[in-house]
């Protein structure tokens, strides 16, 4: 894959880090050249740690590449090689393996975060600047952006399956995600409400866990494979027509299980069957239309999820849904296809560059005059909440997920269904 790079430079204008740093080593072409030098024994992998660490992994270079270089896979291989000589901290691998890697770990994380907020430990932590002292500026910024999370009682009320309203059109298996379900539980519930309202029976397979994206992006290949196998096993007996996610990054990982497990004779066919059924929430909802909606007067803009656009190739459906809402005025966000700076854990590990990207994005949002910024990915949601607040726009700009907006529009329609 590395040898496929023609060094033409078409990737450079698409790369956010090259745009800010203006050095070859901060571009996809430069990083590929560095990884090739490692492969040929001209450099040690530690020599290229900085360029690998500062890549967002947004994969905007892939649609721009005339040679079809799969840069995302090259980056993950480079990071995996780096991990062999510079392992991730033990606490990080533990969090990846257990807190985000198992259903029990996800439930515990949700409960712990709720308790942290309920006891107002977050207020104490803010006063003492504890989160930044423990985890750095990026973690502190993200923690401040987290909205109030769902209570254990609210989570316990969730059902394992929801019937379709009226005649059933499809059976949908819903992928909850880890961070998505911990922080934005109600968004997942709103998505379920929309799908059932449009004639889908929705089931929530037990045993599902993290999609494995965070593991893949960090170069933790074995952990990513374990997550893929866990989820395939959980979903393949669901009898579903589609597997739906509300997070662009998660959906991209799910859709690439076929590539992740292509060389595994036991799992390759199972992975292909799984990935072929994966859809983004907005993609399936548009397919299910026309959608009954009530008045949603206001001005809306939309920020692309990098992995939803560049990997899943889904760009039009969220926009079309917003444009179809009665009373809504849609304004295209300048450079909506450029990364917001979240990039999974990048906003934690590379906070300074992430903030530069985010601040520019917030100014673009302000230019639209929109009262609602719509997103379709969990890290993007948190990042834009932080960015809008830091830019002083929180009093006039809401940040909302496309599922929350569509659910509200459907509730306002005549004879709208109830809430879950």
Residue pairs with C-beta under 8 A, 6 or more apart in sequence:
1 69
1 70
1 73
1 74
2 32
2 35
2 36
2 39
2 74
3 36
4 67
4 68
4 69
5 29
5 32
5 33
5 36
5 67
5 69
6 66
6 67
7 29
7 33
8 66
8 67
9 29
10 64
10 65
10 66
11 27
11 28
11 29
11 61
11 64
11 65
11 71
12 18
12 27
12 28
12 29
13 19
13 64
14 60
14 61
14 63
14 64
15 26
15 27
15 28
15 60
15 61
16 56
16 58
16 60
16 338
16 339
16 341
16 357
17 26
17 27
17 54
17 55
17 56
17 353
18 26
18 27
18 28
18 30
20 26
20 353
20 356
20 357
21 54
23 30
24 30
24 33
25 31
25 34
25 48
25 50
25 51
26 51
26 54
28 55
28 61
28 65
28 69
28 71
30 51
31 48
31 51
31 52
31 55
31 75
31 78
32 69
32 71
32 74
34 43
34 47
34 48
34 51
35 48
35 74
35 77
35 78
37 43
37 48
38 44
38 45
38 47
38 48
38 78
38 81
45 78
45 81
45 82
45 84
45 85
46 82
46 85
46 86
48 78
48 82
49 82
49 86
52 75
52 78
52 79
52 82
53 349
53 350
54 350
54 353
55 75
56 306
56 339
56 341
56 343
56 346
56 357
57 72
57 75
57 217
57 343
57 344
57 346
58 306
58 307
58 310
58 339
58 343
59 71
59 72
59 306
59 307
59 310
59 311
60 306
60 310
60 337
60 338
60 339
61 69
61 71
62 69
62 70
62 71
62 72
62 310
62 311
63 310
65 71
72 311
73 259
76 216
76 217
76 219
76 221
77 219
78 219
79 217
79 218
79 219
80 219
80 220
80 221
81 219
82 219
83 218
83 219
83 220
87 93
88 96
88 218
88 220
92 218
93 220
93 223
96 214
96 215
96 218
96 220
96 223
97 223
98 105
99 105
99 106
99 108
99 109
100 106
100 109
100 178
100 179
100 209
100 210
100 214
101 209
101 210
101 215
101 223
101 226
101 227
102 209
103 206
103 207
103 208
103 209
105 209
106 178
106 181
106 182
106 209
106 210
107 155
109 178
109 182
110 149
110 150
110 152
110 155
110 181
110 182
110 185
111 152
113 146
113 149
113 182
113 183
114 149
114 150
114 151
114 152
115 121
116 122
117 148
117 149
118 151
122 143
124 130
125 131
125 143
126 144
129 140
131 139
131 140
131 143
132 139
132 140
135 348
136 348
136 351
137 351
137 352
138 347
138 348
138 349
138 350
138 351
138 354
139 348
141 347
141 351
141 355
141 386
142 347
142 348
142 382
142 383
142 386
144 386
144 389
145 382
145 383
145 385
145 386
145 389
146 183
146 382
147 183
147 184
147 385
149 182
149 183
149 185
150 185
150 186
154 185
155 185
158 189
158 204
159 204
159 420
160 203
160 204
160 206
161 201
161 202
161 203
161 204
162 192
162 196
162 201
162 202
162 203
162 420
163 196
163 201
164 196
164 199
164 200
164 201
164 202
165 196
165 197
165 198
165 199
165 417
166 199
167 199
168 199
168 200
168 201
169 198
169 199
169 200
169 288
170 199
170 200
170 201
170 240
170 241
170 242
171 200
171 201
171 203
171 238
171 239
171 240
171 241
172 195
172 200
172 201
172 202
172 203
172 240
172 241
172 242
172 243
172 244
172 284
173 202
173 203
173 204
173 205
173 235
173 238
173 240
173 242
173 243
173 244
173 277
174 188
174 191
174 192
174 195
174 202
174 203
174 204
174 243
174 244
174 245
175 208
175 211
175 231
175 235
175 243
175 244
175 245
175 250
175 251
175 254
176 188
176 204
176 208
177 188
177 210
177 211
177 245
177 246
177 247
177 250
177 378
178 209
178 210
178 211
179 378
179 379
180 187
180 188
180 245
180 246
180 247
180 250
180 378
181 188
183 378
183 382
184 246
184 378
184 381
184 401
186 404
187 246
187 401
187 403
187 404
188 246
188 403
189 419
189 420
190 401
190 403
190 404
190 406
190 407
191 244
191 246
191 281
191 403
191 407
192 202
192 420
193 407
193 410
193 417
193 419
193 420
194 281
194 285
194 403
194 406
194 407
194 410
195 202
195 244
195 281
195 284
195 285
195 288
196 202
196 417
196 420
197 410
197 416
197 417
198 285
198 288
198 289
198 291
199 288
200 284
200 288
203 238
203 240
205 234
205 235
205 237
205 238
206 234
207 230
207 233
207 234
208 230
208 231
208 234
208 235
209 227
209 230
209 231
209 234
210 227
211 227
211 231
211 245
211 247
211 249
211 250
211 251
211 253
211 254
212 223
212 224
212 225
212 226
212 227
212 228
212 231
212 253
212 260
213 224
213 249
213 250
213 252
213 253
213 307
213 344
214 344
214 345
215 221
215 223
215 224
215 227
216 224
216 253
216 260
217 344
217 345
218 345
224 253
224 260
225 260
225 261
225 264
228 257
228 260
228 261
228 267
228 271
229 261
229 267
231 254
231 257
231 274
232 257
232 267
232 270
232 271
232 274
235 243
235 274
236 270
236 273
236 274
240 277
241 277
242 277
242 278
242 279
242 284
243 254
243 274
243 277
243 278
243 279
244 278
244 279
244 280
244 281
244 284
245 251
245 254
245 278
245 280
245 281
246 280
246 281
246 376
246 378
246 401
246 403
247 305
247 376
247 377
247 378
248 280
248 305
248 306
248 307
248 308
248 309
248 312
248 314
248 376
248 377
248 380
249 305
249 306
249 307
249 308
249 344
249 377
249 378
249 379
250 378
251 278
251 279
251 280
251 307
251 308
251 312
252 307
252 308
252 311
252 312
253 307
254 274
254 275
254 278
255 275
255 278
255 311
255 312
256 275
256 311
257 271
257 274
257 275
258 268
258 271
258 272
258 274
258 275
258 276
260 271
261 267
261 268
261 270
261 271
262 268
262 271
264 271
280 308
280 312
280 314
280 317
280 376
281 376
281 402
281 403
282 314
282 317
282 318
282 321
282 376
282 402
283 312
283 314
283 317
285 291
285 317
285 321
285 406
286 317
286 320
286 321
289 324
290 324
291 321
291 324
291 406
291 409
291 410
292 410
292 413
292 414
292 415
292 416
293 324
293 325
293 326
293 406
293 409
293 410
293 412
293 413
294 326
294 409
294 410
294 411
294 412
294 413
294 414
294 416
295 326
295 327
295 412
296 325
296 326
296 327
296 328
296 405
296 408
296 409
296 412
297 326
297 327
297 328
298 327
298 328
298 329
298 371
298 372
299 328
299 329
299 330
299 331
299 368
299 369
299 370
299 371
299 372
300 322
300 325
300 328
300 329
300 330
300 331
300 370
300 371
300 372
300 373
300 374
300 405
301 330
301 331
301 332
301 333
301 336
301 365
301 368
301 370
301 372
301 373
301 374
302 318
302 319
302 322
302 330
302 332
302 333
302 336
302 373
302 374
302 375
302 376
302 402
303 333
303 336
303 340
303 361
303 365
303 373
303 374
303 375
303 380
303 384
304 315
304 336
304 337
304 376
305 375
305 376
305 377
305 380
306 339
306 343
306 377
307 377
308 314
308 315
308 376
308 377
309 315
309 337
315 337
318 374
318 376
318 402
319 330
319 332
321 402
321 405
321 406
322 328
322 330
322 374
322 402
322 405
323 330
325 405
325 409
326 409
331 368
331 369
331 370
332 368
333 364
333 365
333 368
333 370
333 373
334 364
334 367
334 368
335 361
335 364
338 357
338 361
339 357
340 357
340 358
340 361
340 380
340 383
340 384
340 387
341 347
341 353
341 354
341 355
341 356
341 357
341 358
341 361
341 383
341 387
342 354
342 358
342 377
342 379
342 380
342 382
342 383
342 384
343 354
343 379
344 379
346 354
347 354
347 358
347 379
347 382
347 383
347 386
354 383
358 383
358 384
358 386
358 387
358 390
359 387
359 390
359 391
361 384
361 387
362 384
362 387
362 388
362 390
362 391
362 393
363 391
365 373
365 384
365 387
365 388
365 391
365 393
365 397
366 391
366 393
366 397
370 397
371 396
371 397
371 398
372 397
372 398
372 399
372 400
372 405
373 384
373 388
373 397
373 398
373 399
373 400
374 400
374 401
374 402
374 405
375 381
375 384
375 399
375 400
375 401
375 402
376 401
376 402
381 399
381 401
384 399
385 399
388 394
388 397
388 399
410 416
410 417
411 417
411 419
